[in-house]
């Protein structure tokens, strides 16, 4: 069996064996093909090899475990065998003279129990992500990409999906205006109309960015892997990686981190120094309102947590854990998280304790409040934290001027990463556990224990304090009911 790579004979049956990439630990992954038929082994081995590229990519991008990867590849074997109704012959019994019963050919399209409609696969994929506690916002974003894919390619049945459809989708993304269906006048237009109008404009708006194309292809790769794991083995032949845009800049240059001077300047705004009442929220005054606009940026700059993670906190998720004041970031009833690794405990920076965040949370728990920042409650289709978006952008531009370019709320997360890294005393594993990032290898991801709270607290405490005034806790009741 030397002509086909990854295929080996072990005793009476064949196995598929492949070394994981170095970034995943470089260990050997071996799976029994459960057959001694060389022709069947070749077919099964080819399907598993093709699917392994997607599985390894998923392990890297989303922390898929080695066991889950094995299960996914084993389902390919099971689905291939079932779809083609291939049965291993039983040993011939000496006394058996009964002629074999002819087995009618099986229609592979009727064997698979999963609906092959693209829309049905999208529904199953969304249900899976919901079970994995992925946020509603992320699931909705994926759904829009899948809808656009169907509109761009005309795909309605996943059994007809081919590599050329994915390439066609990328071609559409490269010319699709960034303002695609964001205005009310575009919502009733077909994709073909929007593309035609964009191409007819003298100064045509450029297509989607490489980062957006990369993200959309990542979503398509995930749903293709889902379909392949259900037994639609033709999907294993689709190669998403070959269509990814080549990066023109380093990841760290796409979103710029705030400098320490930026952060200090931002928090000298009236929101944190004293603002006017009513509509003059950006004018100096004597009021410090403990609402989401006050707390979300402060927590982000002192923890590195994402905006939606903070905006969706429940009062009991700010608590003492082994005596350490801690933010418990986990899926809850109003939001999931971006990835499985996002679930984590982050010690409170001493300044957050000093500002009374723990006391405010404990008081809200006693009062039975539903959210830590009730003013951040949004409809299901609106991202958590969006309520402060306009005001925060105004603050950033007002306080930083030209230095605000390519910087956003997410830049706080990069700021914390940069500060912790440049300290030189904080291990990379500790930084990853604070930020909710996956490990670089199977060894670090599976076999290393999570960082003790004490070690994370020591690192967090080294982040610079912010020039903010204490919030007026007397206003908290007004804030919660407004």
Secondary structure, DSSP 8 states (H G I E B T S, - for coil): -TTSTTEEEETTEEEEEEE--GGGT--EEEEE-----HHHHHHHHHHHHHHHHHHHHHHHHH---HHHHHHHHHHHHHHHHHHTT--------TT------------HHHH--S--BHHHHHHHHHHHHHHTTB-HHHHHHHHHHHHHHHHHH---BGGG--HHHHHHHHHHHHHS-TTTTTSTTTTTS-HHHHHHHHHHSSS------HHHHHHHHHHHHHHHHHHHHTT-GGGGG--SGGGS---SS-HHHHS----HHHHHHHTTSHHHH-B-STT-TTSB-SB---SHHHHHHHHHHTT---HHHHHT--GGGEEEETTEEEEEE---SS--BSSGGG-EEEE--HHHHHTTHHHHHHHHHHHT-S-SSGGG---TTS-TTGGGHHHHHHHHHHHHGGGGTT--TTHHHHHHHHHHHHHSSS-HHHHHHHHT---SSHIIIIIS----HHHHHHHHTTS---------GGGHHHHHH-
